């Protein structure tokens, strides 16, 4: 397993193997990067996205072939085996993407194992077991095997669908796998071109494996898990794989005998997005229904609106997709966890990809919310650490609710960078169309 601040050689080799048209490849790439730094000629600008927009739903907004061709980006993603994806398709045959399905699945498995190890469904007690479930002890890779370890007096180290996990003291992965994704000529993700890199270091995992386990076979009240996932709003494209991951996890847990001698109960709910109060209403309903843990939200901005209500009620919040680094040190009563890696890790993978493609000047367009601004700042810092000067980078935030993004696009036209990073959600398609209209987008 590769460790270190970033598996740089993997990112470089992945970029070389892809030979993406986004960067022209070989000598053409160098010519494009060197050509016309002042906007007086044509060059193909390299376009990058991140997990908020690197999905097939983005391509559905474009009808002209090649509108997204060669656009690349990063997303927390591990190489999912066909066994897992086939079982997800049994839950939802209409799935187009699998983003955060593994992270959602793992969040529920970890929660269930922590409750069994603690011998109670009280989150204020089983929260102390969560980090330790992911590191140290004997490795197991599914709920049934981990439950057998617990019931035989063993110590669990769950390595999940989404990666090695290995939580740090802050309740988040110390190391994570990222997918390097690419859109093809048909404006859909080219799965054959996907490569994987590791960011972070497992040595950052906690050394505190938690309290001693409850006696084997401990029983108690049923574990009730609620979901706060995006069925509507600007992250609705992430909803189907996350919902499928949650349902599959509960099915697997209950097929193995459940938790504390009883089936796990699932209460589903919609998070909406940060522009609505859907999440607040859903959380109120979930708390009233007596949930012990809530899986979600996907949006960092949404989670920040409900985290105090959830953790203040003594309920665990476990997000499969929050990446804002604000949560690392958040005052959450020890009740907030996430299987998604913080943006400090994704920014390293993204910056490495940009540098490996030979870009010397970079424009960043980021939506103005905790996810967008945090990832933009961390990416900028990593680009500077990699050798670019701050004068080589322009970072602009935008209002995702704006009527148009003409001003921001014009700033990119004037800067005329080698690469543009778009950090956003569903509004990204309008930004990318604006870039295409000005001849600096991904369109071929």
C-alpha positions as CSV (number, residue, x, y, z in Angstrom):
1,X,0.0,0.0,0.0
2,X,1.4,3.4,-1.0
3,X,1.6,5.9,1.8
4,X,3.0,9.4,2.2
5,X,1.7,12.9,1.8
6,X,0.6,12.0,-1.7
7,X,1.2,9.1,-4.0
8,X,2.7,11.5,-6.5
9,X,4.3,8.9,-8.7
10,X,0.8,7.3,-9.1
11,X,-0.8,10.6,-10.1
12,X,2.0,11.3,-12.6
13,X,1.9,7.8,-14.1
14,X,-1.9,7.9,-14.3
15,X,-1.8,11.2,-16.1
16,X,0.8,9.8,-18.5
17,X,-1.2,6.7,-19.1
18,X,-4.4,8.5,-19.8
19,X,-2.9,10.7,-22.6
20,X,-5.9,12.8,-22.3
21,X,-7.0,15.1,-25.1
22,X,-7.7,17.7,-22.4
23,X,-4.0,18.5,-22.3
24,X,-3.3,17.7,-26.0
25,X,-0.7,15.1,-25.1
26,X,3.0,15.1,-25.9
27,X,4.5,18.1,-27.8
28,X,1.0,19.5,-28.5
29,X,0.5,20.0,-24.8
30,X,3.8,21.9,-24.4
31,X,2.9,24.1,-27.4
32,X,-0.5,24.8,-26.0
33,X,1.0,25.8,-22.6
34,X,3.6,28.0,-24.2
35,X,1.3,29.5,-26.9
36,X,-0.2,32.9,-26.4
37,X,0.1,33.8,-22.7
38,X,-1.7,37.1,-23.4
39,X,-4.8,35.9,-25.2
40,X,-3.8,36.8,-28.7
41,X,-4.1,33.3,-30.2
42,X,-5.9,30.0,-29.8
43,X,-5.0,27.3,-27.3
44,X,-6.9,24.4,-25.7
45,X,-7.5,25.2,-22.1
46,X,-7.4,22.2,-19.8
47,X,-10.6,22.0,-17.7
48,X,-10.9,20.2,-14.3
49,X,-13.7,19.5,-12.0
50,X,-14.1,17.9,-8.6
51,X,-16.6,15.6,-6.8
52,X,-19.4,18.1,-6.9
53,X,-19.7,18.0,-10.7
54,X,-17.7,15.0,-11.9
55,X,-20.7,12.8,-12.6
56,X,-22.7,11.7,-15.7
57,X,-25.5,14.0,-14.6
58,X,-23.3,17.0,-15.7
59,X,-23.1,15.6,-19.2
60,X,-26.8,15.3,-19.5
61,X,-27.0,19.1,-19.7
62,X,-25.0,19.1,-23.0
63,X,-26.4,18.0,-26.3
64,X,-23.4,18.7,-28.6
65,X,-20.8,15.9,-28.8
66,X,-17.5,17.0,-27.4
67,X,-18.8,19.7,-25.2
68,X,-17.1,18.1,-22.2
69,X,-14.5,16.0,-24.0
70,X,-11.3,15.7,-22.1
71,X,-12.5,17.5,-19.0
72,X,-10.8,15.8,-16.0
73,X,-11.3,15.8,-12.3
74,X,-11.0,14.2,-8.9
75,X,-13.5,12.6,-6.6
76,X,-13.1,10.4,-3.5
77,X,-13.4,7.0,-5.1
78,X,-11.9,3.5,-4.8
79,X,-12.0,0.8,-7.4
80,X,-15.3,-0.8,-6.8
81,X,-15.6,-4.5,-7.5
82,X,-18.3,-5.8,-9.8
83,X,-19.8,-7.7,-6.9
84,X,-20.5,-4.5,-5.0
85,X,-21.8,-2.6,-8.1
86,X,-23.9,-5.5,-9.2
87,X,-25.6,-5.6,-5.8
88,X,-26.2,-1.9,-5.9
89,X,-27.9,-2.3,-9.3
90,X,-30.2,-4.9,-7.7
91,X,-31.2,-2.2,-5.3
92,X,-31.6,0.5,-8.0
93,X,-31.3,-0.7,-11.6
94,X,-31.3,2.9,-12.9
95,X,-27.9,3.8,-11.3
96,X,-25.6,5.8,-13.6
97,X,-22.8,6.6,-11.1
98,X,-21.5,5.1,-7.9
99,X,-20.1,8.2,-6.3
100,X,-20.1,7.9,-2.5
101,X,-22.1,4.6,-2.6
102,X,-19.1,2.9,-0.9
103,X,-18.7,5.7,1.6
104,X,-22.4,5.5,2.6
105,X,-22.2,1.7,2.9
106,X,-19.2,1.9,5.1
107,X,-20.6,4.7,7.3
108,X,-23.5,2.4,8.2
109,X,-21.4,-0.7,8.7
110,X,-19.0,1.2,11.0
111,X,-21.9,2.6,13.0
112,X,-23.4,-0.9,13.4
113,X,-20.1,-2.5,14.5
114,X,-19.5,0.3,17.0
115,X,-22.9,-0.2,18.5
116,X,-22.4,-4.0,18.8
117,X,-18.9,-3.5,20.3
118,X,-20.3,-1.1,22.8
119,X,-23.3,-3.3,23.6
120,X,-25.7,-0.4,23.3
121,X,-27.6,1.7,20.7
122,X,-26.8,4.9,22.7
123,X,-24.6,7.0,20.4
124,X,-23.1,8.8,23.4
125,X,-21.6,5.5,24.4
126,X,-20.8,3.8,21.0
127,X,-19.2,7.0,19.6
128,X,-16.0,6.0,21.6
129,X,-15.7,2.8,19.5
130,X,-16.0,4.3,16.0
131,X,-12.4,5.3,15.3
132,X,-11.0,2.0,16.7
133,X,-13.3,0.0,14.5
134,X,-11.3,1.2,11.5
135,X,-7.7,0.6,12.7
136,X,-5.6,-1.9,14.7
137,X,-6.8,-5.4,15.6
138,X,-7.7,-8.1,13.1
139,X,-8.7,-7.1,9.6
140,X,-12.2,-7.9,8.3
141,X,-13.9,-6.7,5.2
142,X,-17.6,-7.3,5.7
143,X,-20.1,-7.0,8.5
144,X,-20.6,-10.7,9.0
145,X,-16.9,-11.4,9.4
146,X,-16.4,-8.4,11.7
147,X,-19.4,-9.4,13.8
148,X,-17.9,-12.9,14.2
149,X,-14.7,-11.3,15.4
150,X,-16.6,-9.3,18.0
151,X,-18.6,-12.3,19.2
152,X,-15.4,-14.4,19.5
153,X,-13.7,-11.8,21.6
154,X,-11.5,-10.4,18.8
155,X,-10.6,-6.8,18.0
156,X,-12.0,-5.4,14.7
157,X,-10.1,-3.5,12.0
158,X,-12.7,-2.9,9.3
159,X,-11.3,-2.3,5.8
160,X,-14.3,-1.2,3.8
161,X,-15.6,-0.8,0.3
162,X,-14.4,2.8,0.2
163,X,-10.8,2.0,1.2
164,X,-8.6,1.4,4.2
165,X,-10.5,4.0,6.3
166,X,-8.0,4.2,9.2
167,X,-9.7,7.0,11.0
168,X,-7.7,9.8,12.6
169,X,-8.6,11.1,16.1
170,X,-10.9,13.6,14.3
171,X,-13.2,10.8,13.1
172,X,-12.2,11.0,9.4
173,X,-9.9,8.9,7.1
174,X,-6.2,9.6,7.5
175,X,-5.7,8.2,4.0
176,X,-8.1,8.0,1.1
177,X,-8.4,6.8,-2.5
178,X,-9.3,9.3,-5.3
179,X,-10.4,8.6,-8.8
180,X,-9.0,10.6,-11.7
181,X,-11.9,10.8,-14.0
182,X,-12.3,12.0,-17.6
183,X,-15.3,12.9,-19.8
184,X,-15.3,11.4,-23.3
185,X,-16.6,12.7,-26.6
186,X,-20.2,11.6,-25.7
187,X,-20.1,13.9,-22.6
188,X,-20.2,10.9,-20.3
189,X,-17.5,9.7,-18.0
190,X,-15.0,7.3,-19.8
191,X,-14.8,4.5,-17.2
192,X,-12.0,2.9,-19.1
193,X,-9.8,6.0,-18.5
194,X,-10.4,6.1,-14.7
195,X,-7.2,5.8,-12.6
196,X,-6.7,5.8,-8.8
197,X,-4.3,7.5,-6.5
198,X,-3.9,7.5,-2.7
199,X,-3.6,10.7,-0.7
200,X,-2.8,11.0,3.0
201,X,-0.9,8.6,5.3
202,X,-2.2,5.7,7.3
203,X,0.4,6.6,10.0
204,X,-2.0,9.4,10.9
205,X,-4.6,7.0,12.1
206,X,-5.6,7.1,15.8
207,X,-3.6,5.0,18.3
208,X,-6.6,5.0,20.6
209,X,-8.6,1.8,19.8
210,X,-11.4,2.7,22.2
211,X,-12.8,1.0,25.3
212,X,-12.9,-2.7,25.8
213,X,-15.7,-4.4,23.9
214,X,-19.0,-5.5,25.6
215,X,-19.4,-9.2,26.2
216,X,-19.8,-11.3,23.0
217,X,-23.3,-11.6,21.9
218,X,-24.5,-8.4,23.7
219,X,-28.1,-7.6,23.1
220,X,-30.2,-4.4,23.5
221,X,-32.6,-2.0,21.9
222,X,-32.7,-1.9,18.1
223,X,-30.3,0.4,16.3
224,X,-32.3,2.9,14.3
225,X,-30.5,4.8,11.5
226,X,-31.8,7.8,9.6
227,X,-30.6,9.1,6.3
228,X,-30.2,12.7,5.3
229,X,-29.3,12.3,1.7
230,X,-29.9,14.5,-1.4
231,X,-33.1,13.4,-3.0
232,X,-33.7,16.9,-4.3
233,X,-31.5,20.0,-4.8
234,X,-28.2,20.7,-6.5
235,X,-26.6,17.4,-5.3
236,X,-29.6,15.2,-6.2
237,X,-27.3,13.3,-8.7
238,X,-25.5,11.9,-5.7
239,X,-28.7,10.7,-4.0
240,X,-29.3,7.5,-5.9
241,X,-25.9,5.8,-5.3
242,X,-25.9,7.0,-1.6
243,X,-29.4,5.7,-1.0
244,X,-28.6,2.4,-2.7
245,X,-25.4,2.1,-0.6
246,X,-27.4,2.7,2.6
247,X,-30.1,0.1,1.8
248,X,-27.5,-2.5,0.8
249,X,-25.6,-2.0,4.1
250,X,-28.7,-2.5,6.1
251,X,-29.6,-5.6,4.1
252,X,-26.2,-7.1,4.7
253,X,-26.3,-6.3,8.4
254,X,-29.7,-7.8,8.9
255,X,-28.8,-10.9,6.8
256,X,-25.9,-11.5,9.3
257,X,-28.2,-11.3,12.3
258,X,-28.5,-7.5,12.9
259,X,-27.1,-5.5,15.8
260,X,-27.6,-6.2,19.5
261,X,-29.8,-9.2,18.5
262,X,-32.3,-7.2,16.5
263,X,-32.6,-6.0,12.9
264,X,-31.3,-2.5,12.1
265,X,-34.2,-0.1,11.3
266,X,-33.7,2.5,8.4
267,X,-35.7,5.8,8.3
268,X,-35.1,7.7,5.1
269,X,-35.0,11.4,4.6
270,X,-34.2,14.2,2.1
271,X,-31.4,16.7,2.8
272,X,-32.4,19.1,-0.1
273,X,-29.7,21.7,-0.4
274,X,-28.4,24.8,1.4
275,X,-30.9,27.1,-0.2
276,X,-33.8,25.4,1.4
277,X,-34.8,24.3,5.0
278,X,-35.5,20.7,3.8
279,X,-32.6,19.4,5.9
280,X,-33.8,21.1,9.1
281,X,-37.3,19.6,8.7
282,X,-36.0,16.2,7.9
283,X,-33.7,16.2,11.0
284,X,-36.6,17.3,13.2
285,X,-38.6,14.3,11.9
286,X,-35.7,11.9,12.3
287,X,-35.0,13.0,15.8
288,X,-38.7,12.6,16.7
289,X,-38.6,9.1,15.3
290,X,-35.9,8.1,17.7
291,X,-32.9,7.5,15.4
292,X,-29.6,6.8,17.0
293,X,-27.5,7.9,14.1
294,X,-28.1,10.0,10.9
295,X,-26.1,9.2,7.8
296,X,-25.6,12.5,5.8
297,X,-25.7,15.1,4.7
298,X,-23.8,15.0,1.4
299,X,-23.3,18.8,1.2
300,X,-20.9,20.3,3.7
301,X,-23.0,23.5,3.7
302,X,-26.1,21.5,4.6
303,X,-24.4,19.6,7.4
304,X,-23.3,22.9,8.9
305,X,-26.9,23.9,9.2
306,X,-27.9,20.8,11.2
307,X,-24.9,19.4,12.9
308,X,-25.6,21.3,16.2
309,X,-29.2,20.0,16.3
310,X,-28.1,16.4,15.6
311,X,-25.1,16.2,17.9
312,X,-26.8,18.4,20.5
313,X,-29.5,15.8,20.7
314,X,-27.0,13.1,21.5
315,X,-27.4,11.5,18.1
316,X,-24.4,10.5,15.9
317,X,-24.0,12.3,12.5
318,X,-22.0,10.3,10.0
319,X,-21.5,11.8,6.6
320,X,-20.4,9.9,3.5
321,X,-19.6,12.9,1.4
322,X,-18.8,16.0,3.5
323,X,-15.3,17.2,2.6
324,X,-15.0,20.7,4.1
325,X,-12.0,20.9,6.5
326,X,-14.2,22.9,8.9
327,X,-15.5,19.6,10.3
328,X,-12.0,18.3,11.4
329,X,-12.0,20.5,14.5
330,X,-15.7,21.2,14.9
331,X,-17.2,21.2,18.4
332,X,-19.4,18.2,17.8
333,X,-19.5,16.5,21.3
334,X,-17.5,13.7,19.7
335,X,-20.6,12.7,17.6
336,X,-19.6,13.7,14.1
337,X,-17.8,11.3,11.8
338,X,-17.2,11.0,8.0
339,X,-16.0,8.3,5.6
340,X,-15.3,11.0,3.0
341,X,-11.8,12.5,3.2
342,X,-11.3,16.2,4.0
343,X,-10.6,18.6,1.2
344,X,-7.0,18.9,2.4
345,X,-6.5,15.4,0.9
346,X,-8.5,16.0,-2.3
347,X,-6.7,19.3,-2.9
348,X,-3.4,17.4,-3.0
349,X,-4.6,14.9,-5.5
350,X,-6.1,17.7,-7.7
351,X,-3.1,19.9,-7.6
352,X,-0.8,17.0,-8.4
353,X,-3.0,16.1,-11.5
354,X,-2.9,19.8,-12.7
355,X,0.9,20.0,-12.3
356,X,1.5,16.6,-13.9
357,X,-0.4,17.9,-17.0
358,X,2.2,20.6,-17.4
359,X,-0.1,23.6,-16.6
360,X,1.8,26.8,-15.6
361,X,-1.1,29.1,-15.0
362,X,-4.4,28.1,-13.3
363,X,-7.8,29.8,-12.9
364,X,-10.1,28.5,-10.1
365,X,-13.9,29.2,-10.2
366,X,-15.4,28.0,-6.9
367,X,-18.9,28.4,-5.5
368,X,-19.1,30.5,-2.4
369,X,-19.9,27.9,0.3
370,X,-17.8,25.9,2.8
371,X,-17.1,23.2,0.2
372,X,-16.1,25.5,-2.6
373,X,-14.0,28.0,-0.7
374,X,-12.3,25.4,1.3
375,X,-11.3,23.2,-1.6
376,X,-10.3,26.2,-3.7
377,X,-8.0,27.5,-0.9
378,X,-6.4,24.2,-0.3
379,X,-5.9,23.6,-4.0
380,X,-4.2,27.0,-4.4
381,X,-1.9,26.3,-1.5
382,X,-0.9,22.9,-3.0
383,X,-0.3,24.5,-6.4
384,X,2.0,27.0,-4.8
385,X,3.8,24.3,-2.8
386,X,4.3,22.5,-6.1
387,X,6.1,25.4,-7.7
388,X,3.6,27.9,-9.1
389,X,3.7,31.4,-7.9
390,X,0.6,33.1,-6.6
391,X,0.7,35.4,-9.6
392,X,0.2,32.3,-11.7
393,X,-3.1,31.5,-10.1
394,X,-6.4,33.4,-10.1
395,X,-9.1,32.2,-7.7
396,X,-12.7,33.5,-8.0
397,X,-15.7,32.6,-5.9
398,X,-19.2,32.9,-7.3
399,X,-22.8,32.9,-6.0
400,X,-24.4,29.6,-7.2
401,X,-27.8,31.3,-7.3
402,X,-26.6,34.1,-9.6
403,X,-28.7,34.7,-12.8
404,X,-25.5,34.2,-14.9
405,X,-21.8,33.8,-14.6
406,X,-20.7,36.1,-17.4
407,X,-18.5,38.3,-15.2
408,X,-16.6,35.3,-13.8
409,X,-16.2,33.8,-17.2
410,X,-14.9,37.1,-18.6
411,X,-12.3,37.2,-15.8
412,X,-11.1,33.8,-17.0
413,X,-10.9,35.0,-20.6
414,X,-8.8,38.0,-19.5
415,X,-6.5,35.8,-17.4
416,X,-6.2,33.2,-20.2
417,X,-4.8,30.4,-18.1
418,X,-3.5,27.0,-19.2
419,X,-6.0,25.4,-16.9
420,X,-9.4,26.2,-15.3
421,X,-10.8,24.4,-12.2
422,X,-14.5,24.5,-11.7
423,X,-15.5,23.6,-8.2
424,X,-19.3,23.6,-8.0
425,X,-22.5,21.6,-8.3
426,X,-25.3,21.6,-10.9
427,X,-24.7,25.2,-11.9
428,X,-21.3,24.0,-13.2
429,X,-22.9,23.2,-16.6
430,X,-23.8,26.9,-17.1
431,X,-20.3,27.9,-16.2
432,X,-18.8,25.4,-18.6
433,X,-21.1,26.4,-21.4
434,X,-20.0,30.0,-20.8
435,X,-16.4,28.9,-21.0
436,X,-17.1,27.0,-24.2
437,X,-18.9,30.0,-25.7
438,X,-15.8,32.1,-25.1
439,X,-13.4,29.4,-26.6
440,X,-11.7,28.6,-23.3
441,X,-13.9,25.6,-22.2
442,X,-13.5,21.8,-22.7
443,X,-15.3,21.8,-26.1
444,X,-13.5,20.3,-29.0
